[in-house]
Amino acid sequence: MLGTLLVLLSTCCLAIQNVALKIIVSPQIILGQFPWGGWVEPSFQHSVLLLQLRTLFVVPMMFAISCNLYPPTFQELRQTFTLSPTDSNPRKIRYGLTVIGASVAVFAALVLLFTAISFLSTGIAVTLFFIHPALTTLLAWALLGERPKPFHLRLMGLILLGLVLTTPHPDTLPLASWIKGSLSALSAGFCFAGYSLLTQLSLRAKTLPPGQRPLHPLPFSLVLFATNLVLATVSLLWVNIQVLPEFWPAIWLVSGLSGITAMIAYILNNYGIQMIGAARTSLISSTTPILTALLAWFTLQEGITLMQLLGILLVTLGIACLSLKFHGEASA
């Protein structure tokens, strides 16, 4: 019971994070009473800025958590990324590049997801992003030779049907916003599928150098968040950011809330996996789109049609069944 509650709280934290990001880029009437938000214009470069601000909160917290909960963190990082003059093990180099590649894929996925949330309704953007489980299955088939079973293909068809129903009609938004938002959400799902595939590759025995274990989740996550911070900071050197000085305190506040909730979600999710297993955790986590849509409807009064609600439910059902089927086969 406690494990289920922890994973549910983790999923709620992810929904809060998504709604918080929406407030930054779009003026909102919170709970129908309090006008707030809209401090930056929806744009790709502002999405990079928001990711940088969020990781500025997350990286120090991840550093402290890793050092306290897993003392060998830096020993593993040195073993993975340090090369001696005589060390030319191609597997070690390939493994390190795979970890960095996964981090870059997450960076691209988050920036694109933030961009999608800027242009679309929060729940719709997150639902379109959740095409990634189906894409991961297809990429694993194409690149790893892991052929999906007919049941998997039917579930992917269900997810795609839900995505079609969820996609907003072009007449409900300016055409430019519809195109940017929809393409960003779907591209984010594709990048996250790449992250999932690279992570899966990094855990394969034939990818690892002889005698080396894969990185523990804590140092792996530390590399991921630190890489995101570096990439976001470097990217901002080449773009023009326009924010009024009086808006910065509110942006920092909401970005901090987003980062903290993301960190809490990560911790609760990992404890939940330990207590109730990966299959049940994935099942509960698949409710992220519907929880995000409900939270955005309640706090921001974001409208959603019955057709879109049906689409979100189909995506949630498809992801849940795909997760249960995958973990059931993995444990068999």
VOGU-3710 file (C-alpha; in Angstrom, 3 decimals, decimal comma):
1> mlgtllvlls> 0,000/0,000/0,000  2,798/2,425/0,915  4,685/1,675/-2,306  1,587/2,346/-4,402  1,053/5,644/-2,580  4,669/6,698/-3,170  4,459/6,029/-6,922  1,119/7,832/-7,135  2,659/10,832/-5,358  5,568/10,650/-7,802
11> tcclaiqnva> 3,163/10,807/-10,732  1,330/13,744/-9,142  4,662/15,564/-8,762  5,316/15,131/-12,483  1,876/16,569/-13,244  2,585/19,549/-10,955  5,894/20,105/-12,736  4,176/20,231/-16,126  1,514/22,674/-14,942  4,161/24,889/-13,295
21> lkiivspqii> 5,994/25,175/-16,611  2,761/26,172/-18,350  2,263/29,032/-15,885  5,665/30,519/-16,742  4,948/30,809/-20,482  1,236/31,607/-20,478  -0,878/34,002/-18,330  -3,272/31,955/-16,214  -6,162/32,484/-13,829  -5,208/30,143/-10,987
31> lgqfpwggwv> -8,268/28,317/-9,615  -10,375/30,831/-11,530  -9,443/33,576/-9,051  -5,801/34,668/-9,191  -4,170/36,018/-12,377  -0,544/34,900/-12,565  2,095/33,815/-15,040  3,064/34,554/-18,623  6,518/35,923/-17,803  8,281/34,688/-20,952
41> epsfqhsvll> 7,130/34,244/-24,534  6,625/30,672/-25,782  9,770/29,831/-27,749  12,465/27,203/-28,121  15,154/29,364/-26,497  12,983/30,099/-23,475  12,417/26,359/-23,090  16,202/25,962/-22,901  16,288/28,723/-20,276  13,634/26,997/-18,159
51> lqlrtlfvvp> 15,519/23,706/-18,357  18,709/25,451/-17,244  16,990/27,088/-14,265  15,419/23,790/-13,270  18,680/21,865/-13,434  20,395/24,562/-11,358  18,153/23,348/-8,525  18,264/19,645/-9,383  22,021/19,103/-9,839  23,056/20,158/-6,289
61> mmfaiscnly> 20,238/18,060/-4,816  21,220/15,084/-6,971  24,848/15,549/-5,930  23,939/15,489/-2,216  21,596/12,516/-2,608  24,162/10,502/-4,570  26,937/11,132/-2,035  24,747/10,156/0,915  22,787/7,227/-0,481  25,477/5,744/-2,721
71> pptfqelrqt> 29,037/6,565/-1,517  30,815/4,838/-4,477  29,243/7,382/-6,869  32,452/9,162/-7,850  34,468/5,964/-7,892  32,085/4,601/-10,534  32,174/7,862/-12,493  35,980/7,870/-12,541  36,012/4,244/-13,648  33,604/5,024/-16,480
81> ftlsptdsnp> 34,959/8,296/-17,833  38,676/8,332/-16,937  41,078/7,007/-19,551  44,753/6,424/-18,836  47,333/7,054/-21,606  47,570/3,309/-22,159  43,826/2,653/-21,885  42,310/2,221/-25,327  39,571/-0,270/-24,513  36,960/0,414/-27,227
91> rkirygltvi> 34,180/-0,996/-25,045  34,944/1,504/-22,273  34,939/4,398/-24,720  31,729/3,131/-26,338  30,017/2,718/-22,966  30,936/6,248/-21,871  29,650/7,648/-25,162  26,411/5,680/-24,742  25,808/7,256/-21,316  26,547/10,737/-22,682
101> gasvavfaal> 24,325/10,044/-25,691  21,440/9,102/-23,383  21,934/12,378/-21,496  21,892/14,394/-24,737  18,695/12,609/-25,811  17,004/13,550/-22,516  18,116/17,167/-22,972  16,532/17,299/-26,427  13,369/15,552/-25,189  12,857/17,954/-22,275
111> vllftaisfl> 13,482/21,096/-24,325  11,015/19,906/-26,956  8,456/18,883/-24,315  8,718/22,304/-22,643  8,232/23,889/-26,074  5,151/21,744/-26,718  3,663/22,715/-23,347  4,242/26,359/-24,298  2,071/26,099/-27,417  -0,517/23,419/-26,551
121> stgiavtlff> -2,751/22,590/-23,612  -0,630/20,965/-20,923  -2,442/17,630/-20,864  -2,498/17,399/-24,660  1,242/18,103/-24,957  2,120/15,480/-22,340  -0,175/12,908/-23,955  1,406/13,397/-27,392  4,825/13,078/-25,753  3,789/9,665/-24,424
131> ihpalttlla> 4,166/8,197/-27,892  7,652/7,263/-26,670  6,819/3,743/-25,335  5,556/2,722/-28,777  8,544/4,354/-30,492  10,949/2,624/-28,104  9,459/-0,740/-29,053  9,818/0,034/-32,767  13,399/1,305/-32,379  14,341/-1,795/-30,380
141> wallgerpkp> 12,939/-3,870/-33,246  14,840/-1,914/-35,907  18,178/-1,527/-34,097  18,356/-4,415/-31,634  16,356/-7,042/-33,493  13,825/-7,342/-30,639  10,767/-8,143/-32,732  7,500/-7,111/-31,015  4,774/-9,696/-30,661  1,367/-9,191/-32,314
151> fhlrlmglil> -0,111/-8,166/-28,951  2,522/-5,399/-28,669  1,631/-4,140/-32,142  -2,063/-4,024/-31,243  -1,269/-2,005/-28,127  0,842/0,403/-30,174  -2,088/0,778/-32,546  -4,290/1,641/-29,560  -1,769/4,274/-28,436  -1,594/5,784/-31,929
161> lglvlttphp> -5,399/5,909/-32,138  -5,436/7,751/-28,813  -2,843/10,206/-30,109  -4,921/10,915/-33,209  -7,992/11,621/-31,066  -5,947/13,772/-28,671  -4,259/15,967/-31,292  -6,034/19,346/-31,239  -7,893/20,425/-34,357  -5,959/23,089/-36,301
171> dtlplaswik> -8,971/25,410/-36,116  -8,712/25,617/-32,303  -5,233/27,211/-32,354  -3,215/29,558/-34,538  -1,721/27,377/-37,269  1,871/28,193/-36,268  1,200/27,237/-32,629  -0,531/24,014/-33,688  2,383/22,979/-35,906  5,109/23,952/-33,421
181> gslsalsagf> 3,334/22,375/-30,455  2,368/19,103/-32,119  5,735/18,568/-33,821  7,610/19,461/-30,622  5,593/16,991/-28,523  6,008/14,137/-31,008  9,710/14,936/-31,496  10,146/14,954/-27,719  8,644/11,469/-27,611  11,053/10,327/-30,323
191> cfagyslltq> 14,068/11,738/-28,430  12,916/10,128/-25,181  12,574/6,815/-27,003  16,202/7,289/-28,064  17,137/7,845/-24,429  15,325/4,656/-23,399  17,074/2,689/-26,125  20,535/4,058/-25,246  19,922/3,302/-21,569  18,929/-0,238/-22,508
201> lslraktlpp> 22,104/-0,556/-24,589  24,252/0,673/-21,701  22,956/-2,171/-19,523  23,859/-4,913/-21,999  26,779/-7,096/-20,964  28,395/-6,961/-24,405  28,423/-3,150/-24,251  30,284/-3,037/-20,928  34,065/-3,284/-20,599  35,283/-6,583/-19,090
211> gqrplhplpf> 34,915/-6,578/-15,308  32,861/-3,364/-15,202  29,283/-3,131/-13,997  26,785/-0,642/-15,425  26,490/2,660/-13,608  24,226/2,638/-10,559  21,020/4,682/-11,162  22,208/7,497/-8,862  25,521/8,306/-10,603  23,819/7,682/-13,951
221> slvlfatnlv> 21,166/10,276/-13,069  23,830/12,682/-11,829  25,561/12,471/-15,224  22,218/12,990/-16,946  21,258/16,122/-14,981  24,771/17,596/-15,087  24,929/17,105/-18,862  21,565/18,833/-19,212  22,855/21,792/-17,200  26,008/22,092/-19,306
231> latvsllwvn> 24,149/21,779/-22,619  21,489/24,300/-21,593  24,088/26,802/-20,377  26,193/26,497/-23,535  23,094/26,754/-25,760  22,037/30,003/-24,089  25,319/31,622/-25,146  24,045/31,632/-28,734  20,448/32,807/-28,299  18,734/36,031/-27,312
241> iqvlpefwpa> 16,770/35,878/-24,048  14,325/38,688/-23,316  12,863/38,737/-19,809  11,724/41,828/-17,922  13,751/42,259/-14,697  10,645/42,346/-12,490  9,631/38,873/-13,720  12,809/37,078/-12,650  11,810/36,401/-8,996  8,602/34,652/-10,077
251> iwlvsglsgi> 10,432/32,697/-12,789  13,047/31,529/-10,277  10,301/30,573/-7,816  8,296/28,465/-10,254  11,431/26,963/-11,846  12,602/25,965/-8,377  9,217/24,380/-7,688  9,471/22,484/-10,975  12,973/21,244/-10,167  12,124/20,206/-6,625
261> tamiayilnn> 8,973/18,340/-7,680  10,960/16,567/-10,417  13,551/15,505/-7,851  10,881/14,319/-5,406  9,190/12,385/-8,216  12,466/10,650/-9,051  13,127/9,646/-5,428  9,572/8,444/-4,749  9,501/6,493/-8,011  12,707/4,647/-7,145
271> ygiqmigaar> 11,493/3,777/-3,652  8,223/2,631/-5,196  10,060/0,286/-7,569  11,829/-1,278/-4,590  8,551/-1,770/-2,701  6,053/-2,866/-5,373  8,213/-3,758/-8,381  8,780/-2,234/-11,797  5,577/-3,578/-13,389  3,173/-1,955/-10,934
281> tslissttpi> 5,275/1,211/-10,892  5,052/1,495/-14,686  1,309/0,854/-14,537  0,750/3,721/-12,090  3,200/6,028/-13,897  1,243/5,574/-17,119  -1,484/7,772/-15,598  0,752/10,872/-15,966  -1,141/12,211/-19,044  -4,585/11,950/-17,470
291> ltallawftl> -3,394/13,367/-14,131  -1,712/16,273/-15,928  -4,874/16,991/-17,915  -7,042/16,876/-14,776  -4,663/19,094/-12,789  -4,468/21,631/-15,635  -8,262/21,593/-15,920  -8,696/22,143/-12,173  -5,985/24,762/-11,568  -5,765/26,543/-14,935
301> qegitlmqll> -9,252/25,843/-16,333  -7,716/24,398/-19,498  -10,473/23,127/-21,730  -10,525/19,616/-23,123  -13,057/18,010/-25,463  -14,695/14,653/-24,903  -12,848/13,312/-27,959  -9,498/14,423/-26,512  -10,383/12,937/-23,127  -11,152/9,632/-24,847
311> gillvtlgia> -7,805/9,853/-26,636  -5,947/10,462/-23,365  -7,686/7,470/-21,791  -6,756/5,247/-24,756  -3,109/6,348/-24,570  -3,062/5,708/-20,819  -4,639/2,265/-21,265  -2,247/1,344/-24,075  0,842/2,412/-22,124  -0,336/0,604/-18,995
321> clslkfhgea> -0,944/-2,661/-20,864  2,337/-2,349/-22,779  4,225/-1,808/-19,512  2,578/-4,772/-17,798  3,192/-7,019/-20,801  6,847/-5,954/-21,071  7,648/-6,450/-17,393  5,694/-9,692/-17,281  7,789/-11,112/-20,126  11,021/-9,773/-18,601
331> sa> 10,356/-11,591/-15,330  9,203/-14,817/-16,997
//
